[in-house]
Amino acid sequence: MTRGVARRHAVRGFAVFTLAMVAAFVALGVWQLQRRIEKHSLIARLHERIAVEPAQLPPPAQWGTLSPAADEFRRVSLTAIYARLPDAMVYSSGSAVRDDISGPGTWAFLPARLPGGEIVAVNAGFVQNTMQDRSRQDRAAGRLVTGQPVKLTGYIRFPEGAGALTPPEDVTRRLWFTRDHLAMARALGWAEGGNSVAPFYIDLEQPAPESGVPKPGKLTVRLKDDHLQYAITWFTLAFAVVVAFGVWWRGQRRRDVLS
């Protein structure tokens, strides 16, 4: 094989590789733009859900049909009695959905019993700086457990999954690091006696206790939306690959002329 033929093969091979890289980067950029459209649609739907008047909590027979995609952040109202069962606290360094929460503390998760006996976990609000102070949350939760029915308004939320770096729960202290109310129910006996536990929990909006602790409140939706930046990055990489090929190919042609 002559040097010229070998060089043409090299150019052809590098051109095919460049084309494949450009196609891949452009496809990733287009995918990010499509995800951006979907994310904006999701944000609009979530904003719509938290803005409407609260509806009655769906009955237990419908709980199996609820899903995060269709029902996350739906505002609902219900009447329940905070059960005399162990509460749980979930450590947090702040909140992505509450503008009035900052700094470390815990969310107070309490089991509430519906008239039919079913248990619904209620995130009753934020307690500042309580990761190391179990007694403070005990006092805050204890004030809510009166044995009397309470009308609650809040948002349907679904349990979180633990990440690879999430610390394990401390059942002795009833301390969790993810909002997994189903794990709390299993560990703390909320379903003992055959009562079912709802597959969702309620982020409480109101009422707020007179002491202000725990602190419930309105939610705001702020989903991360970096898809346009990612798309620009992928398109820039595609352009850079084309430029790199052009520079290389120009160098090859100059060598052909000189030789």
TORZA-191107 format. One record per residue (C-alpha): x, y, z. Coordinates in pm, 1 decimal, padded with zeros to 6 digits. Example, Ala and Ser with C-alpha at 12.3 -4.5 7.8 and 13.67 -1.06 7.14 Angstrom:
2
<X:01230.0, Y:-00450.0, Z:00780.0>
<X:01367.0, Y:-00106.0, Z:00714.0>
//
This chain:
259
<X:00000.0, Y:00000.0, Z:00000.0>
<X:00145.5, Y:00336.3, Z:-00104.3>
<X:00172.9, Y:00626.6, Z:00136.1>
<X:-00102.3, Y:00816.8, Z:-00049.3>
<X:-00346.7, Y:00527.3, Z:-00027.8>
<X:-00270.0, Y:00477.9, Z:00341.0>
<X:-00328.5, Y:00847.0, Z:00401.4>
<X:-00663.9, Y:00835.8, Z:00221.9>
<X:-00766.3, Y:00539.0, Z:00435.9>
<X:-00665.7, Y:00731.8, Z:00747.8>
<X:-00867.4, Y:01034.9, Z:00637.5>
<X:-01167.8, Y:00817.2, Z:00558.4>
<X:-01146.1, Y:00637.1, Z:00892.7>
<X:-01108.6, Y:00959.5, Z:01089.7>
<X:-01397.6, Y:01112.4, Z:00894.7>
<X:-01625.7, Y:00819.9, Z:00984.1>
<X:-01520.2, Y:00845.3, Z:01349.0>
<X:-01583.0, Y:01222.3, Z:01346.7>
<X:-01924.7, Y:01175.6, Z:01187.6>
<X:-02019.7, Y:00918.1, Z:01451.9>
<X:-01907.0, Y:01147.0, Z:01734.7>
<X:-02093.8, Y:01445.2, Z:01589.3>
<X:-02410.7, Y:01237.2, Z:01547.3>
<X:-02386.2, Y:01114.5, Z:01906.0>
<X:-02328.4, Y:01462.2, Z:02051.4>
<X:-02608.2, Y:01617.5, Z:01844.5>
<X:-02845.7, Y:01337.8, Z:01947.9>
<X:-02761.2, Y:01400.1, Z:02314.3>
<X:-02818.3, Y:01771.8, Z:02265.6>
<X:-03157.1, Y:01713.9, Z:02103.5>
<X:-03246.9, Y:01471.0, Z:02384.3>
<X:-03167.8, Y:01738.8, Z:02643.6>
<X:-03389.1, Y:01987.4, Z:02460.1>
<X:-03671.0, Y:01733.1, Z:02460.1>
<X:-03618.0, Y:01674.3, Z:02832.4>
<X:-03629.8, Y:02052.7, Z:02885.1>
<X:-03971.4, Y:02066.6, Z:02719.4>
<X:-04091.2, Y:01777.9, Z:02937.1>
<X:-03946.9, Y:01938.8, Z:03252.4>
<X:-04119.1, Y:02269.0, Z:03179.3>
<X:-04446.9, Y:02083.4, Z:03126.6>
<X:-04397.8, Y:01902.4, Z:03459.3>
<X:-04319.5, Y:02228.3, Z:03640.7>
<X:-04634.9, Y:02385.0, Z:03497.8>
<X:-04845.1, Y:02087.6, Z:03610.5>
<X:-04697.4, Y:02093.6, Z:03960.6>
<X:-04753.2, Y:02468.3, Z:03993.2>
<X:-05112.8, Y:02412.0, Z:03887.8>
<X:-05161.2, Y:02138.5, Z:04149.2>
<X:-05032.5, Y:02341.7, Z:04442.2>
<X:-05236.5, Y:02646.1, Z:04338.6>
<X:-05583.2, Y:02485.6, Z:04333.4>
<X:-05813.6, Y:02457.4, Z:04630.7>
<X:-05759.4, Y:02139.7, Z:04833.3>
<X:-05977.6, Y:01841.8, Z:04745.7>
<X:-06088.5, Y:01568.1, Z:04981.0>
<X:-05826.2, Y:01297.7, Z:05034.1>
<X:-05904.9, Y:01004.8, Z:04801.3>
<X:-06059.8, Y:00707.3, Z:04984.4>
<X:-05839.8, Y:00404.2, Z:05063.6>
<X:-05995.1, Y:00207.7, Z:04777.1>
<X:-05830.4, Y:00451.6, Z:04533.3>
<X:-05487.7, Y:00469.0, Z:04696.6>
<X:-05346.0, Y:00198.5, Z:04470.0>
<X:-05418.1, Y:00412.4, Z:04163.1>
<X:-05223.2, Y:00714.7, Z:04286.5>
<X:-04876.8, Y:00776.9, Z:04143.9>
<X:-04601.5, Y:01038.8, Z:04174.4>
<X:-04644.1, Y:01141.6, Z:03810.0>
<X:-05016.1, Y:01208.8, Z:03843.6>
<X:-05058.4, Y:01303.7, Z:04209.8>
<X:-04736.8, Y:01443.9, Z:04362.4>
<X:-04807.8, Y:01784.2, Z:04525.5>
<X:-05186.4, Y:01752.1, Z:04500.3>
<X:-05347.6, Y:01962.0, Z:04773.0>
<X:-05586.6, Y:01763.3, Z:04986.7>
<X:-05777.2, Y:01793.7, Z:05310.7>
<X:-05860.5, Y:01518.8, Z:05559.5>
<X:-05980.5, Y:01469.7, Z:05914.4>
<X:-05769.8, Y:01239.9, Z:06130.0>
<X:-05651.3, Y:01176.8, Z:06484.0>
<X:-05279.1, Y:01176.1, Z:06554.6>
<X:-05218.4, Y:00823.3, Z:06679.2>
<X:-05046.7, Y:00744.8, Z:07008.6>
<X:-04764.7, Y:00569.2, Z:06826.8>
<X:-04393.4, Y:00649.6, Z:06800.6>
<X:-04318.0, Y:00942.7, Z:06575.0>
<X:-04008.3, Y:00972.9, Z:06356.0>
<X:-03778.2, Y:01254.5, Z:06260.6>
<X:-03602.5, Y:01302.9, Z:05926.5>
<X:-03282.0, Y:01503.4, Z:05923.4>
<X:-03261.4, Y:01791.2, Z:05676.6>
<X:-03011.3, Y:02068.4, Z:05610.5>
<X:-03283.1, Y:02284.6, Z:05454.7>
<X:-03567.6, Y:02250.1, Z:05209.4>
<X:-03599.5, Y:02256.9, Z:04832.2>
<X:-03976.8, Y:02317.7, Z:04849.2>
<X:-04013.9, Y:02551.7, Z:05148.0>
<X:-03895.0, Y:02912.1, Z:05120.8>
<X:-03932.9, Y:02964.7, Z:05496.7>
<X:-03698.8, Y:02681.4, Z:05601.3>
<X:-03321.7, Y:02711.6, Z:05629.3>
<X:-03047.0, Y:02552.9, Z:05832.8>
<X:-03031.5, Y:02207.4, Z:05989.0>
<X:-03320.4, Y:02042.2, Z:06167.4>
<X:-03566.5, Y:01758.0, Z:06131.9>
<X:-03907.4, Y:01698.0, Z:05983.7>
<X:-04158.3, Y:01557.6, Z:06232.6>
<X:-04334.4, Y:01253.1, Z:06086.9>
<X:-04640.8, Y:01144.7, Z:06282.9>
<X:-04889.4, Y:00866.0, Z:06209.6>
<X:-05247.7, Y:00987.6, Z:06186.8>
<X:-05549.8, Y:00758.0, Z:06198.0>
<X:-05842.7, Y:00805.8, Z:05960.1>
<X:-06201.3, Y:00729.0, Z:06069.5>
<X:-06176.2, Y:00388.9, Z:05899.9>
<X:-05862.2, Y:00297.7, Z:06094.6>
<X:-05615.4, Y:00348.5, Z:05811.0>
<X:-05286.5, Y:00522.2, Z:05890.6>
<X:-05162.3, Y:00823.0, Z:05696.3>
<X:-04815.1, Y:00953.6, Z:05775.3>
<X:-04808.7, Y:01331.0, Z:05821.0>
<X:-04498.7, Y:01543.4, Z:05790.2>
<X:-04619.9, Y:01789.2, Z:06052.6>
<X:-04344.8, Y:02040.3, Z:05987.7>
<X:-03989.3, Y:02145.9, Z:06060.2>
<X:-03819.7, Y:02149.7, Z:06397.9>
<X:-03500.7, Y:02355.4, Z:06400.9>
<X:-03172.8, Y:02196.5, Z:06515.6>
<X:-03311.0, Y:01867.6, Z:06645.6>
<X:-03084.7, Y:01602.2, Z:06496.1>
<X:-02911.8, Y:01559.9, Z:06831.0>
<X:-03213.8, Y:01644.6, Z:07048.1>
<X:-03473.6, Y:01369.4, Z:07048.6>
<X:-03648.6, Y:01519.0, Z:07352.4>
<X:-03727.1, Y:01846.1, Z:07176.2>
<X:-03910.8, Y:01673.3, Z:06895.3>
<X:-04084.6, Y:01447.4, Z:07146.7>
<X:-04224.1, Y:01758.1, Z:07316.5>
<X:-04325.3, Y:01912.9, Z:06983.6>
<X:-04496.1, Y:01596.2, Z:06861.1>
<X:-04657.0, Y:01529.5, Z:07197.8>
<X:-04846.7, Y:01857.6, Z:07183.3>
<X:-05015.6, Y:01739.0, Z:06863.2>
<X:-05132.2, Y:01404.0, Z:06998.4>
<X:-05449.4, Y:01512.3, Z:07176.1>
<X:-05678.7, Y:01220.7, Z:07087.3>
<X:-05914.3, Y:01463.3, Z:06911.6>
<X:-05994.1, Y:01472.5, Z:06537.8>
<X:-05809.0, Y:01745.9, Z:06350.3>
<X:-05880.5, Y:01879.7, Z:06003.7>
<X:-05555.5, Y:01879.2, Z:05807.9>
<X:-05467.1, Y:02041.8, Z:05478.6>
<X:-05153.1, Y:01948.2, Z:05293.8>
<X:-04989.9, Y:01798.4, Z:04988.5>
<X:-04965.1, Y:01438.4, Z:04874.2>
<X:-04602.2, Y:01327.8, Z:04861.5>
<X:-04440.6, Y:00992.4, Z:04789.0>
<X:-04150.7, Y:00823.9, Z:04971.8>
<X:-03790.3, Y:00891.4, Z:04875.6>
<X:-03527.2, Y:00629.7, Z:04805.7>
<X:-03194.1, Y:00633.9, Z:04987.4>
<X:-02885.2, Y:00726.8, Z:04787.6>
<X:-02553.1, Y:00546.1, Z:04791.7>
<X:-02411.7, Y:00790.8, Z:05046.8>
<X:-02725.2, Y:00824.5, Z:05263.1>
<X:-02657.6, Y:00726.6, Z:05626.9>
<X:-02866.1, Y:00438.2, Z:05760.8>
<X:-03159.4, Y:00513.2, Z:05988.8>
<X:-03116.1, Y:00505.3, Z:06365.6>
<X:-03429.3, Y:00322.6, Z:06479.4>
<X:-03341.5, Y:00362.1, Z:06848.0>
<X:-03349.9, Y:00740.1, Z:06814.1>
<X:-03623.9, Y:00718.1, Z:06548.9>
<X:-03401.8, Y:00921.1, Z:06317.1>
<X:-03412.7, Y:00883.2, Z:05937.4>
<X:-03221.2, Y:01055.1, Z:05660.1>
<X:-03476.3, Y:01001.6, Z:05382.6>
<X:-03847.7, Y:01066.0, Z:05379.5>
<X:-03941.0, Y:00701.3, Z:05360.6>
<X:-04253.8, Y:00679.2, Z:05574.1>
<X:-04311.9, Y:00316.0, Z:05475.2>
<X:-03978.0, Y:00217.9, Z:05630.7>
<X:-04077.1, Y:00415.8, Z:05941.0>
<X:-04409.9, Y:00233.8, Z:05955.5>
<X:-04240.7, Y:-00105.9, Z:05941.2>
<X:-03977.7, Y:-00018.7, Z:06200.8>
<X:-04207.1, Y:00163.5, Z:06443.8>
<X:-04515.7, Y:-00059.3, Z:06424.3>
<X:-04757.0, Y:00190.2, Z:06273.2>
<X:-04943.3, Y:-00089.6, Z:06091.5>
<X:-04978.9, Y:-00321.9, Z:06389.7>
<X:-05333.4, Y:-00445.1, Z:06437.3>
<X:-05389.1, Y:-00487.3, Z:06065.5>
<X:-05440.2, Y:-00121.3, Z:05982.6>
<X:-05308.8, Y:-00031.0, Z:05638.0>
<X:-05060.1, Y:00250.6, Z:05584.3>
<X:-05115.2, Y:00486.7, Z:05291.8>
<X:-04850.0, Y:00459.8, Z:05015.1>
<X:-04806.6, Y:00837.6, Z:05031.4>
<X:-04756.4, Y:01084.9, Z:05312.4>
<X:-04896.5, Y:01432.8, Z:05365.8>
<X:-04674.0, Y:01741.0, Z:05377.0>
<X:-04877.8, Y:01951.2, Z:05617.2>
<X:-04972.4, Y:02305.7, Z:05516.7>
<X:-05207.7, Y:02381.1, Z:05804.0>
<X:-05303.9, Y:02401.2, Z:06086.4>
<X:-04990.8, Y:02525.5, Z:06259.3>
<X:-04960.7, Y:02462.6, Z:06636.0>
<X:-04976.4, Y:02763.7, Z:06865.7>
<X:-04612.5, Y:02715.7, Z:06958.5>
<X:-04508.8, Y:02718.4, Z:06594.5>
<X:-04322.9, Y:02388.6, Z:06644.7>
<X:-04329.6, Y:02180.1, Z:06431.5>
<X:-04357.9, Y:02439.6, Z:06157.3>
<X:-04582.4, Y:02339.9, Z:05863.8>
<X:-04623.6, Y:02563.4, Z:05561.1>
<X:-04691.8, Y:02610.5, Z:05193.2>
<X:-04476.2, Y:02438.9, Z:04935.3>
<X:-04315.8, Y:02586.1, Z:04627.4>
<X:-04198.3, Y:02383.5, Z:04330.1>
<X:-03838.1, Y:02436.1, Z:04226.7>
<X:-03714.9, Y:02156.4, Z:04002.7>
<X:-03360.7, Y:02164.0, Z:03872.4>
<X:-03364.9, Y:02275.5, Z:03508.6>
<X:-03015.5, Y:02259.9, Z:03357.6>
<X:-03118.0, Y:02090.5, Z:03034.3>
<X:-03048.5, Y:02392.6, Z:02812.5>
<X:-02694.7, Y:02419.4, Z:02950.9>
<X:-02641.8, Y:02047.9, Z:02892.2>
<X:-02775.9, Y:02078.9, Z:02536.4>
<X:-02541.0, Y:02369.1, Z:02461.6>
<X:-02252.1, Y:02164.3, Z:02599.8>
<X:-02329.4, Y:01868.4, Z:02372.2>
<X:-02373.2, Y:02090.6, Z:02064.2>
<X:-02046.8, Y:02270.0, Z:02147.7>
<X:-01866.9, Y:01936.2, Z:02168.4>
<X:-02010.2, Y:01839.0, Z:01829.5>
<X:-01881.7, Y:02166.3, Z:01682.2>
<X:-01541.9, Y:02118.6, Z:01847.3>
<X:-01508.7, Y:01770.5, Z:01695.1>
<X:-01585.3, Y:01911.5, Z:01348.8>
<X:-01327.2, Y:02187.9, Z:01398.5>
<X:-01068.7, Y:01936.4, Z:01518.9>
<X:-01127.4, Y:01720.3, Z:01212.8>
<X:-01101.7, Y:02024.2, Z:00985.2>
<X:-00768.4, Y:02128.5, Z:01138.8>
<X:-00634.5, Y:01775.0, Z:01109.8>
<X:-00754.9, Y:01732.6, Z:00752.0>
<X:-00600.9, Y:02066.4, Z:00650.4>
<X:-00271.5, Y:01950.4, Z:00795.0>
<X:-00294.1, Y:01629.0, Z:00596.3>
<X:-00355.4, Y:01821.1, Z:00270.2>
<X:-00061.1, Y:02050.7, Z:00342.0>
<X:00162.1, Y:01747.5, Z:00386.0>
<X:00037.8, Y:01607.8, Z:00054.1>
<X:00131.2, Y:01933.6, Z:-00120.5>
<X:00474.4, Y:01948.3, Z:00040.5>
<X:00545.3, Y:01587.5, Z:-00040.1>
//
